[in-house]
């Protein structure tokens, strides 16, 4: 089926970033990260992770872009994906707000642990 993607978040200024994805549904799905230089054009990261029902996985990008998002891929066409998505980030100044983004950034992804979609 078609992937369901979170909105992009601005990751410029972040030194380390981890995305957590918890499957809150009954069916397994896969997810991958996507990178973007401008928040519009996206490129998939190299890894794809499978998440079973009730399981949580974490991913860090192999590459880095100014913007990132998480895309969830249903195992079967027409299947609804139920998940929670978190983003935790650290700047080189170690000044990170509670929502996981550096000072001055505003999250556009449901954070922290908000249901998706």
C-alpha positions as CSV (number, residue, x, y, z in Angstrom):
1,X,0.0,0.0,0.0
2,X,0.9,3.7,-0.1
3,X,3.0,5.0,2.8
4,X,1.5,7.4,5.3
5,X,4.1,10.1,6.2
6,X,4.3,12.6,9.0
7,X,4.7,16.2,8.1
8,X,8.4,17.2,7.8
9,X,10.2,18.7,10.8
10,X,13.1,21.1,10.6
11,X,16.3,19.3,11.8
12,X,18.8,21.9,10.9
13,X,21.0,22.6,13.9
14,X,20.5,19.1,15.3
15,X,23.6,17.0,15.9
16,X,22.0,13.7,16.9
17,X,18.4,12.6,16.2
18,X,16.4,9.5,16.9
19,X,12.9,8.6,15.8
20,X,10.8,6.2,17.8
21,X,7.8,4.4,16.3
22,X,5.4,2.3,18.3
23,X,2.8,0.1,16.6
24,X,-0.5,0.7,18.5
25,X,-2.5,-1.4,16.0
26,X,-3.1,-5.1,15.4
27,X,-1.1,-5.4,12.2
28,X,2.6,-5.2,11.4
29,X,4.0,-2.4,9.3
30,X,7.3,-1.1,8.1
31,X,8.7,2.4,8.4
32,X,11.5,4.4,7.0
33,X,12.9,8.0,7.4
34,X,13.0,10.5,4.6
35,X,15.4,13.4,4.3
36,X,14.9,16.7,2.5
37,X,17.0,19.8,1.7
38,X,14.0,22.1,1.5
39,X,11.0,20.4,3.1
40,X,9.4,19.6,-0.3
41,X,11.7,17.2,-2.2
42,X,12.4,14.0,-0.2
43,X,14.8,11.2,-0.4
44,X,14.4,7.9,1.5
45,X,17.0,6.9,4.0
46,X,18.7,3.6,3.6
47,X,17.0,1.5,6.3
48,X,13.5,0.1,6.6
49,X,12.3,-1.4,9.9
50,X,9.4,-3.8,10.5
51,X,7.3,-3.1,13.6
52,X,5.0,-5.9,14.9
53,X,1.8,-5.2,16.8
54,X,2.6,-3.6,20.2
55,X,6.3,-3.3,19.4
56,X,8.5,-0.2,19.3
57,X,11.6,0.5,17.2
58,X,14.0,3.3,17.0
59,X,15.8,4.7,13.9
60,X,18.6,7.2,13.3
61,X,19.3,8.5,9.8
62,X,22.3,7.3,7.9
63,X,22.3,10.6,6.0
64,X,21.3,14.0,7.2
65,X,19.0,16.7,5.7
66,X,17.7,20.0,6.8
67,X,14.2,18.4,7.1
68,X,13.1,14.9,7.9
69,X,9.9,12.9,8.2
70,X,8.8,9.3,9.1
71,X,6.9,7.2,6.5
72,X,4.8,4.2,7.6
73,X,4.1,1.5,5.1
74,X,1.2,-0.9,5.6
75,X,2.0,-4.6,5.2
76,X,-1.1,-5.0,3.0
77,X,-2.9,-2.7,0.6
78,X,-5.8,-0.9,2.3
79,X,-4.5,-1.7,5.8
80,X,-4.7,1.2,8.3
81,X,-1.5,1.9,10.2
82,X,-1.9,2.9,13.9
83,X,1.2,4.2,15.5
84,X,2.8,6.7,17.8
85,X,5.8,8.6,16.5
86,X,8.4,10.4,18.7
87,X,11.4,12.5,17.7
88,X,14.2,13.2,20.2
89,X,17.1,15.4,19.2
90,X,20.3,16.9,20.6
91,X,22.1,20.0,19.5
92,X,25.8,20.6,19.7
93,X,24.9,23.0,22.5
94,X,23.0,20.3,24.4
95,X,20.1,22.7,24.7
96,X,17.0,20.8,23.6
97,X,13.4,21.7,24.5
98,X,11.0,19.2,26.0
99,X,9.5,18.6,22.5
100,X,12.9,17.3,21.3
101,X,13.7,20.2,19.0
102,X,16.4,22.9,19.3
103,X,15.6,26.4,20.5
104,X,13.8,28.3,17.7
105,X,12.4,25.2,16.0
106,X,8.7,24.5,16.0
107,X,7.5,20.9,15.7
108,X,5.1,20.0,12.8
109,X,5.1,16.3,13.6
110,X,2.8,15.2,16.4
111,X,5.1,15.2,19.4
112,X,5.7,13.8,21.9
113,X,4.1,10.4,21.4
114,X,0.9,11.7,19.7
115,X,-1.1,9.2,17.8
116,X,-0.5,9.0,14.0
117,X,-2.3,9.6,11.8
